[in-house]
Amino acid sequence: DFLFGKGIFATYSAFVERNTIEIGWLQQVFWFGVPFVFISIYLCMKSAYLNFRSIESYKKVFGILIFIKILDALIYGMPILSVYSFLLFTGIMLPYTLVEKSVNLNKLGHD
């Protein structure tokens, strides 16, 4: 069951029927499966590394935020929609979306 997950609305029996484990990565495994969690951790680690290597200091802050989330999800944390999740998503996407110099105006014929 945990290889491919049980889905967002799945339940399990502890003393009562429950649908949350309330521990970040375990909740993700319960919902979406082991491959999703491994891919998520890989993308988080790669994004944190790329943000740490950046020259801009604000990207380094996002790298620290991603690293904290990786550790934070080991002990607690439900994946919910919040400002923290939005900042995490922004930090993960930042190395792949923003290009420092996207167009060189001299090569376009503007002298």
C-alpha positions in Angstrom: 0.0 0.0 0.0 2.8 2.4 0.8 4.6 1.9 -2.5 2.0 3.8 -4.4 0.2 5.4 -1.6 -3.5 5.2 -0.5 -4.6 8.6 -1.7 -5.5 11.8 0.0 -8.9 10.5 1.4 -7.6 7.2 2.7 -8.0 6.0 6.3 -6.3 3.5 8.5 -7.2 2.0 11.8 -5.3 2.9 14.9 -7.8 2.8 17.8 -10.2 4.7 15.6 -10.5 5.4 11.9 -7.9 8.1 11.1 -6.8 9.7 7.9 -3.7 11.6 9.1 -0.3 10.4 10.5 0.7 13.9 11.3 4.4 13.4 10.5 5.5 15.2 7.4 7.3 12.6 5.2 5.3 9.7 6.6 2.1 11.5 5.7 3.4 12.0 2.2 4.2 8.2 2.0 0.8 7.4 3.2 -0.9 9.6 0.7 1.3 9.5 -2.4 3.8 6.6 -1.9 7.5 6.1 -1.6 8.5 7.2 -5.1 6.8 10.6 -4.6 8.7 11.1 -1.4 12.1 10.2 -2.8 11.5 12.5 -5.8 10.3 15.3 -3.5 13.4 15.0 -1.2 15.7 14.9 -4.2 14.2 18.0 -5.7 14.3 19.8 -2.3 18.0 18.9 -1.8 18.9 19.9 -5.4 17.1 23.2 -5.1 18.7 23.9 -1.7 22.1 23.2 -3.2 21.5 25.4 -6.2 20.2 28.2 -4.0 23.3 27.9 -1.7 25.6 28.2 -4.7 23.9 31.4 -6.0 25.5 34.8 -5.7 22.3 36.5 -4.5 21.8 36.5 -0.8 18.0 36.1 -1.0 18.4 32.8 -2.8 20.7 31.6 0.0 17.8 32.3 2.5 15.5 30.2 0.4 18.2 27.4 0.4 18.2 27.5 4.2 14.4 27.4 4.3 14.3 24.3 2.1 16.9 22.6 4.2 14.9 23.4 7.3 11.8 21.9 5.7 13.7 18.7 4.9 14.6 18.3 8.5 11.3 19.6 9.8 9.3 17.1 7.9 11.2 14.2 9.6 9.6 14.9 12.9 6.4 16.7 12.4 4.4 18.8 9.9 1.3 18.2 7.8 1.5 19.4 4.2 -1.0 22.3 4.3 -1.6 25.4 2.3 0.2 28.2 4.3 2.7 31.0 3.9 5.5 28.6 4.8 4.4 26.2 2.1 4.3 29.1 -0.4 7.8 30.2 0.5 9.0 26.6 0.3 7.5 26.2 -3.2 9.0 29.6 -4.3 12.4 28.5 -3.0 12.2 25.1 -4.8 11.2 26.8 -8.1 13.6 29.7 -7.9 16.7 28.1 -9.3 14.8 26.8 -12.3 12.7 29.9 -13.3 14.7 33.0 -12.8 17.6 33.6 -15.2 20.1 36.3 -14.2 20.8 37.6 -17.7 18.1 36.4 -20.1 18.8 38.7 -23.0 22.0 40.5 -24.1 20.8 43.7 -25.7 24.0 44.2 -27.6 23.4 41.1 -29.6 19.9 42.2 -30.7 21.3 45.0 -32.8 20.9 47.8 -30.3 24.2 49.8 -30.2 
